[in-house]
Amino acid sequence: MSLLVPLVAIVAYALSIAAIAVWPPLVALTLLVTLPFDRNRAAAGRLLRLCGAFVSRSFPFWRIRLEGRWPEGRQAYVVVANHQSFLDIFLISNLPHEMKWVAKRSLFKIPWIGWAFWMVGDIAIERGDAASAAVVMAKAKDYLTHGMHVMLFPEGTRSRDGKMLPFKAGAFKLAVDAGVPILPIAVSGSAQGMPKGTPWVRPARLVVRVLEPVSTAAASAAEGREQVRRIAELRDDVRGRIERALADITGEAAPGQAAPAP
């Protein structure tokens, strides 16, 4: 049994590397065929997410469970999730909906797979660059206007211990400016499945839970300082919802709450 685990891991890594090697050319071919009539590059993007889902399913000691239900209809959402690990990207790719990801520019510079992010129209942001942020928000708003979901990690980075960091307001301001709801997602277990700072994986119970959408109508109707205040309230409300969902998934107490009954 002790020999079986590393052998399974070697096979899983080999499958993942093979998938990452093969998928981008397929994405490029799909983009070439569909681009004339697929403004949002949805077909190519969905194919790339399937690569991420395949990688996440290649490791049998990752027990993955999807919970919740994506809202019905054609409404576009600003999708936000907590960020525990690089593994989050692969896990969220299991959801059967295309989203354009806002991610740090360094990921787009990774040979081969980073090029695929560019091809499918994901959005690169330069941290700490106000001009870059403005361009990113404009592009993201354009996607939302044309019915495409936009995915962000409002923490901006991953914590070392997997605990949630404070949320930045950018994702919520985007949703308010675009007049679309927020769709929160809680991701649990990825900090254990692939700890920050290492590509090596560990057995873990992984859960992706889609929560109820949150309206931005009140903040959209406000102006000036009142809107800024309402955006901050929206940000804190969504963070609290994700925090409570994580507590429910893990059986731990959310801050300010009693531990769930066994």
HELIX and SHEET records of a PDB file:
HELIX    1   1 LEU A    4  THR A   34  1                                  31    
HELIX    2   2 ALA A   42  SER A   58  1                                  17    
HELIX    3   3 LEU A   87  ILE A   92  1                                   6    
HELIX    4   4 ARG A  105  PHE A  108  1                                   4    
HELIX    5   5 ILE A  113  MET A  119  1                                   7    
HELIX    6   6 ALA A  130  THR A  145  1                                  16    
HELIX    7   7 GLY A  170  ALA A  178  1                                   9    
HELIX    8   8 SER A  190  GLY A  193  1                                   4    
HELIX    9   9 ALA A  217  ALA A  221  1                                   5    
HELIX   10  10 GLY A  224  THR A  250  1                                  27    
SHEET    1   A 7 TRP A  62  GLU A  67  0                                        
SHEET    2   A 7 ALA A 204  VAL A 210  1                                        
SHEET    3   A 7 ILE A 182  SER A 188 -1                                        
SHEET    4   A 7 VAL A  78  ALA A  81  1                                        
SHEET    5   A 7 HIS A 149  LEU A 152  1                                        
SHEET    6   A 7 MET A  99  LYS A 104  1                                        
SHEET    7   A 7 ILE A 123  ILE A 125  1                                        
END                                                                             
